[in-house]
Amino acid sequence: MAMAHMKLAHLDETRLERLRTLEDDLGLHILALEPEVRLADLSEEAFEQLRAGEDELGVVLVAYERAG
């Protein structure tokens, strides 16, 4: 199974403060990740299909470009 690789996001102070505020507001810990792969540029129709797949499967789907 192919996996989309993610890494910890490097946030500047402004974005880090926004994340901390969001954590406080929600009462949750939040992990900021960024992809190590190129995400697919989806058309509106493809995006809607992906969202429908998420709803149907009960998962989060990430579409990315194949290397090479």
Contacts in CASP RR format, 6 or more apart in sequence:
PFRMAT RR
TARGET T0000
AUTHOR 0000-0000-0000
METHOD contacts of the structure
MODEL  1
MAMAHMKLAHLDETRLERLRTLEDDLGLHILALEPEVRLADLSEEAFEQL
RAGEDELGVVLVAYERAG
4 35 0 8 1.000
4 37 0 8 1.000
4 62 0 8 1.000
4 64 0 8 1.000
5 35 0 8 1.000
5 36 0 8 1.000
5 37 0 8 1.000
6 33 0 8 1.000
6 34 0 8 1.000
6 35 0 8 1.000
6 36 0 8 1.000
7 33 0 8 1.000
7 34 0 8 1.000
7 36 0 8 1.000
8 31 0 8 1.000
8 32 0 8 1.000
8 33 0 8 1.000
8 34 0 8 1.000
9 32 0 8 1.000
9 33 0 8 1.000
9 34 0 8 1.000
10 34 0 8 1.000
11 19 0 8 1.000
11 32 0 8 1.000
19 30 0 8 1.000
19 32 0 8 1.000
22 30 0 8 1.000
23 29 0 8 1.000
23 30 0 8 1.000
35 62 0 8 1.000
35 64 0 8 1.000
37 64 0 8 1.000
37 65 0 8 1.000
37 67 0 8 1.000
38 64 0 8 1.000
38 65 0 8 1.000
39 62 0 8 1.000
39 63 0 8 1.000
39 64 0 8 1.000
39 65 0 8 1.000
40 46 0 8 1.000
40 63 0 8 1.000
40 64 0 8 1.000
40 65 0 8 1.000
42 50 0 8 1.000
42 63 0 8 1.000
46 63 0 8 1.000
50 61 0 8 1.000
50 63 0 8 1.000
53 61 0 8 1.000
54 60 0 8 1.000
54 61 0 8 1.000
END
